[in-house]
Amino acid sequence: MSAKVAGRCPMGCGETLFLGAGGYVTCSLDVCPRPDAATDILADGEAHHIVKIETKAFAVQHPLRERLDGELFDCSLHGWLTALSGPPKVLGTYRVRTPITARPNWSAAIWEATP
């Protein structure tokens, strides 16, 4: 029998996770729309913000760590971008690297273009 994993299925199935073959965290509910969702989320190694700058808007994909302690609701990068009078870079998608600190300096962040 596979070991039960503490936590909840990210698809909303409840406390249904177990450790499957090869160490994959899997949902045991037979109607789960994506039983491998927990494994895929844990495998996502992106530790930085991804920002998509469009003509009249921007979108931010936040790193998973911001879900801890409610930090996502007060993302300082989102606030910094909103306060700007225009886009900080040309249109495109960027990985925004800055040291992980309590109050990062977004104006000094490294903006790397991503495909």
C-alpha positions as CSV (number, residue, x, y, z in Angstrom):
1,M,0.0,0.0,0.0
2,S,1.3,3.5,-0.8
3,A,1.9,6.0,1.9
4,K,-0.7,8.8,2.4
5,V,0.6,12.3,1.9
6,A,-0.4,15.1,4.2
7,G,-2.1,17.9,2.4
8,R,-5.0,18.4,0.0
9,C,-5.3,17.8,-3.7
10,P,-4.9,21.2,-5.5
11,M,-7.9,20.3,-7.7
12,G,-10.2,20.4,-4.8
13,C,-10.6,16.7,-4.1
14,G,-9.7,17.0,-0.4
15,E,-7.2,14.9,1.6
16,T,-6.8,12.3,-1.1
17,L,-3.0,12.5,-1.8
18,F,-0.7,9.5,-1.7
19,L,2.8,8.7,-2.7
20,G,2.6,6.9,-6.0
21,A,5.2,4.9,-8.0
22,G,8.4,6.7,-8.5
23,G,7.7,9.1,-5.6
24,Y,5.0,11.0,-7.5
25,V,2.4,12.7,-5.3
26,T,-0.9,11.6,-6.7
27,C,-4.7,12.1,-6.0
28,S,-6.5,8.9,-5.2
29,L,-10.0,10.2,-6.2
30,D,-11.0,8.4,-9.4
31,V,-12.8,11.4,-10.8
32,C,-10.0,13.9,-10.1
33,P,-9.5,16.0,-13.3
34,R,-5.8,16.0,-12.9
35,P,-4.4,13.5,-10.4
36,D,-0.8,14.5,-11.1
37,A,-1.4,18.2,-10.3
38,A,0.4,18.2,-6.9
39,T,3.5,16.6,-8.5
40,D,3.5,19.1,-11.3
41,I,3.2,22.0,-8.9
42,L,6.0,20.7,-6.7
43,A,8.1,20.2,-9.8
44,D,7.8,23.8,-10.9
45,G,11.1,25.3,-9.9
46,E,10.4,28.9,-10.8
47,A,11.4,31.0,-7.8
48,H,10.9,34.4,-9.4
49,H,8.1,36.5,-10.7
50,I,7.2,36.2,-14.4
51,V,5.8,39.5,-15.8
52,K,4.0,39.8,-19.1
53,I,3.9,43.4,-20.3
54,E,1.2,44.2,-22.9
55,T,0.2,47.5,-24.6
56,K,-2.1,48.7,-21.9
57,A,-1.8,46.1,-19.1
58,F,0.5,43.7,-17.4
59,A,0.1,40.3,-15.8
60,V,2.2,38.8,-13.0
61,Q,2.7,35.1,-12.4
62,H,3.8,34.9,-8.8
63,P,6.3,32.4,-7.3
64,L,4.6,29.8,-5.2
65,R,6.3,31.0,-2.0
66,E,4.1,34.0,-2.1
67,R,1.1,31.8,-1.2
68,L,2.7,31.3,2.3
69,D,1.6,33.7,5.0
70,G,-0.7,35.6,2.6
71,E,2.2,37.5,0.9
72,L,0.5,37.2,-2.5
73,F,-2.2,39.6,-1.4
74,D,0.4,42.3,-0.8
75,C,2.9,41.6,-3.6
76,S,5.3,44.5,-3.7
77,L,6.2,43.9,-7.4
78,H,2.5,44.3,-8.4
79,G,2.3,47.5,-6.3
80,W,5.5,48.9,-7.9
81,L,4.3,48.1,-11.4
82,T,0.9,49.7,-10.8
83,A,2.5,52.9,-9.5
84,L,4.7,53.4,-12.6
85,S,3.6,55.9,-15.3
86,G,4.5,53.5,-18.0
87,P,5.9,50.0,-18.6
88,P,9.4,49.4,-17.2
89,K,10.4,47.4,-20.3
90,V,9.3,46.9,-23.9
91,L,6.4,44.6,-24.5
92,G,7.2,41.0,-23.8
93,T,7.5,38.4,-21.0
94,Y,10.2,38.6,-18.4
95,R,11.6,36.7,-15.4
96,V,12.2,39.4,-12.7
97,R,15.1,38.5,-10.5
98,T,15.7,40.3,-7.3
99,P,17.2,39.1,-4.0
100,I,14.6,37.5,-1.7
101,T,14.3,40.1,1.0
102,A,11.4,41.6,3.1
103,R,11.2,44.6,0.8
104,P,13.0,44.0,-2.5
105,N,14.1,47.0,-4.6
106,W,12.2,46.3,-7.9
107,S,13.8,49.2,-9.7
108,A,17.2,47.4,-9.4
109,A,15.8,44.0,-10.4
110,I,17.2,42.0,-13.3
111,W,14.6,41.6,-16.1
112,E,15.4,38.6,-18.3
113,A,13.3,38.1,-21.4
114,T,11.7,34.7,-21.5
115,P,10.3,32.8,-24.5
